[in-house]
């Protein structure tokens, strides 16, 4: 008879620079984030662990709060008697950190239960690049007109077919998505941040949007050109994607009733929230 299983939900942050993306792929010596995490969890729990995540991130893309879950035959008491996050992190490289964990109800699924997500894209807009940010931001030398970029963002909001911003490589049933918010923010002098929240995103959709917006800003096209590109539903009409290094999976949102059913595991009282 199979042992009963419980479901563990956790959030993880990672620097995606040195990985081939979230999903396991055949890239020789370059490992995926999921592979490294599954290897660490399998060693800790002494059983084969398979991970599910809220979604895939591409090679070089980072995450602040990727949401994952796995099933295990270990009893609940095992997880409540250890600092699970610390135990997993002790087996991970410094570029991957498990932040929080919960016992999740059977109906929770990190992929299927997700309602919407927020991504952020960082642009370093300065005369010289920063050696400290070359892994974490896209450098643009010439001054950027943030008001122009936000006029393009207004054209993104709503339920639309975003096929023009879908890169090849992942089959989907359709290319219609709902964007709830999209905005460029001046974080501080020399740093811009694009924030976008939607029901879901196509392969490289955010990077393709950013790349196209920056291209239109640079060439001073009429903002209606962006609306035209969306309407054409043709990837060749949009610009090249912005580099992966500037993109972050920021937050994944789930129904409140599911969140309330998840029971938090060990939390250090001295822990400071990001």
C-alpha positions as CSV (number, residue, x, y, z in Angstrom):
1,X,0.0,0.0,0.0
2,X,1.3,3.5,-0.9
3,X,2.2,5.8,1.9
4,X,-0.1,8.8,2.3
5,X,1.4,12.0,1.0
6,X,1.3,15.6,2.1
7,X,1.8,18.7,0.0
8,X,4.4,21.4,0.8
9,X,4.2,24.9,-0.7
10,X,7.2,27.2,-0.7
11,X,8.5,30.5,-2.2
12,X,12.0,30.7,-3.6
13,X,14.2,33.5,-4.9
14,X,17.0,33.0,-7.4
15,X,19.5,34.8,-9.5
16,X,18.9,33.2,-12.9
17,X,22.1,34.2,-14.5
18,X,23.9,30.9,-14.4
19,X,21.0,28.6,-15.1
20,X,19.3,27.5,-18.3
21,X,15.9,28.6,-16.9
22,X,13.4,27.1,-14.4
23,X,12.5,24.0,-16.4
24,X,14.8,21.0,-16.8
25,X,16.4,21.1,-20.3
26,X,19.1,19.4,-22.2
27,X,21.8,22.1,-22.0
28,X,24.8,20.0,-21.1
29,X,26.6,21.3,-18.0
30,X,24.2,24.2,-17.5
31,X,21.6,23.2,-14.9
32,X,18.1,24.5,-14.4
33,X,16.8,26.0,-11.2
34,X,14.2,23.2,-10.8
35,X,16.9,20.5,-11.2
36,X,19.0,22.0,-8.4
37,X,16.1,22.4,-6.1
38,X,14.8,18.9,-6.7
39,X,18.2,17.5,-6.1
40,X,18.5,19.4,-2.7
41,X,15.0,18.4,-1.6
42,X,15.5,14.7,-2.6
43,X,18.7,14.6,-0.5
44,X,17.0,16.3,2.5
45,X,13.9,14.1,2.4
46,X,15.6,10.9,1.2
47,X,13.1,10.3,-1.5
48,X,12.6,11.4,-5.1
49,X,11.0,14.8,-5.3
50,X,9.2,16.3,-8.3
51,X,8.5,20.0,-8.3
52,X,5.7,22.1,-9.7
53,X,6.0,25.9,-10.1
54,X,3.7,28.8,-10.8
55,X,5.3,29.0,-14.2
56,X,8.6,28.8,-16.1
57,X,11.3,31.5,-16.2
58,X,13.7,31.6,-19.1
59,X,17.5,31.4,-19.0
60,X,18.9,34.4,-17.2
61,X,15.6,35.6,-15.7
62,X,15.4,36.1,-11.9
63,X,12.7,35.5,-9.4
64,X,11.9,37.2,-6.0
65,X,8.9,35.0,-5.1
66,X,8.5,32.0,-7.4
67,X,5.9,29.7,-5.9
68,X,6.4,25.9,-5.9
69,X,4.9,22.7,-4.4
70,X,5.8,19.1,-4.1
71,X,4.4,16.0,-2.5
72,X,6.2,13.9,0.1
73,X,5.6,10.8,2.2
74,X,7.2,12.5,5.2
75,X,4.7,13.1,8.0
76,X,3.7,16.7,9.0
77,X,5.6,16.3,12.3
78,X,8.8,16.1,10.4
79,X,8.3,19.6,8.9
80,X,7.1,21.2,12.1
81,X,10.1,19.9,14.0
82,X,12.8,21.5,11.8
83,X,13.5,24.8,10.2
84,X,12.7,23.5,6.7
85,X,13.8,26.6,4.8
86,X,17.2,26.6,6.6
87,X,17.6,22.8,6.0
88,X,17.0,23.1,2.3
89,X,19.1,26.3,1.9
90,X,22.1,24.5,3.5
91,X,22.1,22.2,0.4
92,X,21.6,24.9,-2.2
93,X,24.0,27.3,-3.9
94,X,23.9,31.0,-2.7
95,X,22.1,31.9,-5.9
96,X,18.9,30.1,-4.8
97,X,17.1,30.7,-1.5
98,X,13.9,29.1,-0.2
99,X,12.2,31.9,1.8
100,X,9.0,30.5,3.3
101,X,7.1,27.2,3.4
102,X,3.6,25.9,4.3
103,X,1.7,22.7,4.6
104,X,-0.8,23.1,1.7
105,X,-4.3,21.6,1.3
106,X,-4.7,18.9,-1.3
107,X,-6.5,21.2,-3.7
108,X,-3.6,23.7,-3.9
109,X,-1.6,23.6,-7.1
110,X,1.2,26.2,-7.7
111,X,0.5,26.2,-11.4
112,X,-3.2,25.7,-11.8
113,X,-4.4,27.6,-8.7
114,X,-2.6,30.8,-9.7
115,X,-4.9,33.8,-10.5
116,X,-2.4,36.4,-11.7
117,X,1.3,37.4,-11.6
118,X,3.4,40.5,-11.4
119,X,6.7,40.8,-13.3
120,X,9.2,43.7,-13.1
121,X,11.8,44.8,-15.5
122,X,14.8,46.9,-14.5
123,X,16.5,49.4,-16.8
124,X,19.7,51.2,-15.9
125,X,19.4,54.5,-17.8
126,X,22.7,56.3,-17.5
127,X,25.7,57.5,-19.5
128,X,27.9,54.7,-18.2
129,X,26.9,51.1,-17.3
130,X,27.2,49.9,-13.7
131,X,29.5,46.9,-13.1
132,X,27.3,46.0,-10.1
133,X,24.1,45.7,-12.1
134,X,25.3,44.1,-15.3
135,X,23.7,40.8,-14.2
136,X,20.5,42.4,-13.0
137,X,19.5,45.3,-15.2
138,X,19.4,46.2,-18.9
139,X,21.6,49.3,-19.6
140,X,20.2,52.0,-21.9
141,X,22.6,54.9,-22.6
142,X,20.4,57.5,-24.1
143,X,17.8,59.3,-21.9
144,X,14.4,57.6,-21.9
145,X,11.1,59.4,-22.0
146,X,9.1,57.7,-19.3
147,X,5.9,59.6,-20.2
148,X,6.1,58.2,-23.7
149,X,6.6,54.7,-22.4
150,X,3.5,55.0,-20.1
151,X,1.4,56.2,-23.1
152,X,2.2,52.8,-24.6
153,X,1.3,51.0,-21.3
154,X,-2.2,52.4,-21.5
155,X,-2.6,50.4,-24.7
156,X,-1.7,47.1,-23.0
157,X,-4.4,47.0,-20.3
158,X,-7.4,44.8,-21.0
159,X,-8.1,41.4,-22.4
160,X,-6.3,41.1,-25.8
161,X,-4.6,38.7,-28.2
162,X,-0.9,39.2,-27.5
163,X,0.4,36.9,-30.2
164,X,2.7,39.6,-31.5
165,X,4.7,39.3,-28.2
166,X,4.9,35.5,-28.1
167,X,8.2,33.9,-28.9
168,X,8.3,30.4,-30.3
169,X,9.0,27.4,-28.2
170,X,6.0,26.7,-26.0
171,X,2.6,25.5,-27.3
172,X,-0.5,27.1,-25.8
173,X,-4.2,26.7,-26.4
174,X,-4.6,30.4,-27.3
175,X,-2.7,33.7,-27.0
176,X,-5.4,35.8,-25.3
177,X,-4.3,37.2,-22.0
178,X,-5.6,39.9,-19.6
179,X,-3.3,42.7,-18.4
180,X,-4.6,44.4,-15.2
181,X,-1.8,46.9,-14.7
182,X,1.3,48.1,-16.7
183,X,3.4,51.1,-15.7
184,X,6.9,52.5,-15.9
185,X,8.2,53.9,-12.6
186,X,11.2,56.1,-12.0
187,X,12.8,54.3,-9.0
188,X,15.7,56.7,-8.6
189,X,18.0,58.7,-10.8
190,X,19.3,56.4,-13.5
191,X,16.9,53.5,-12.7
192,X,13.6,52.8,-14.4
193,X,11.3,49.9,-13.5
194,X,8.5,48.4,-15.7
195,X,5.8,46.7,-13.7
196,X,3.1,44.5,-15.3
197,X,0.4,42.4,-13.7
198,X,-1.7,39.9,-15.7
199,X,-3.7,36.7,-15.7
200,X,-0.8,34.9,-17.4
201,X,2.1,35.5,-19.8
202,X,3.2,34.0,-23.1
203,X,6.8,32.8,-23.7
204,X,9.1,35.9,-23.4
205,X,6.0,38.1,-23.5
206,X,7.3,40.7,-21.0
207,X,10.7,40.9,-22.6
208,X,9.2,41.3,-26.0
209,X,6.9,44.1,-24.7
210,X,9.8,45.9,-23.1
211,X,12.0,45.5,-26.2
212,X,9.3,46.9,-28.4
213,X,8.4,49.8,-26.2
214,X,12.1,50.9,-25.9
215,X,12.5,50.5,-29.7
216,X,9.5,52.7,-30.3
217,X,10.6,55.3,-27.8
218,X,14.1,55.4,-29.4
219,X,12.7,55.8,-32.9
220,X,10.0,58.3,-31.7
221,X,7.1,56.4,-33.4
222,X,3.5,57.5,-32.9
223,X,2.1,55.6,-29.9
224,X,-0.6,54.2,-32.1
225,X,2.1,52.1,-33.8
226,X,2.2,50.0,-30.6
227,X,-1.5,49.4,-30.8
228,X,-1.1,48.5,-34.5
229,X,1.6,45.9,-33.6
230,X,-0.7,44.3,-31.0
231,X,-3.6,44.1,-33.6
232,X,-1.4,42.5,-36.3
233,X,-0.9,39.4,-34.1
234,X,2.5,38.8,-35.8
235,X,5.7,38.4,-33.9
236,X,7.8,39.7,-36.8
237,X,6.1,43.1,-36.4
238,X,7.4,43.6,-32.9
239,X,11.0,44.4,-31.9
240,X,13.6,42.1,-30.4
241,X,13.2,41.1,-26.8
242,X,14.9,43.0,-24.0
243,X,17.7,41.0,-22.4
244,X,16.8,38.4,-19.8
245,X,18.9,39.9,-17.1
246,X,16.5,42.7,-16.3
247,X,13.4,40.6,-15.8
248,X,12.1,39.4,-12.4
249,X,9.1,37.3,-11.5
250,X,8.0,39.5,-8.6
251,X,4.8,38.0,-7.1
252,X,2.2,35.2,-7.7
253,X,-1.3,35.6,-6.4
254,X,-3.6,32.9,-5.3
255,X,-7.3,32.8,-4.0
256,X,-7.5,34.1,-0.4
257,X,-9.4,31.0,0.7
258,X,-6.5,28.8,-0.5
259,X,-3.9,31.0,1.2
260,X,-5.8,30.8,4.4
261,X,-5.7,27.0,4.3
262,X,-1.9,26.9,4.1
263,X,-0.2,26.4,7.4
264,X,3.0,28.2,7.9
265,X,6.1,26.2,8.8
266,X,8.9,27.4,11.1
267,X,9.5,31.2,11.0
268,X,12.4,32.8,12.7
269,X,11.2,35.7,14.9
270,X,14.2,37.8,13.9
271,X,13.6,37.3,10.2
272,X,13.2,40.6,8.3
273,X,10.9,40.6,5.4
274,X,12.2,41.7,2.0
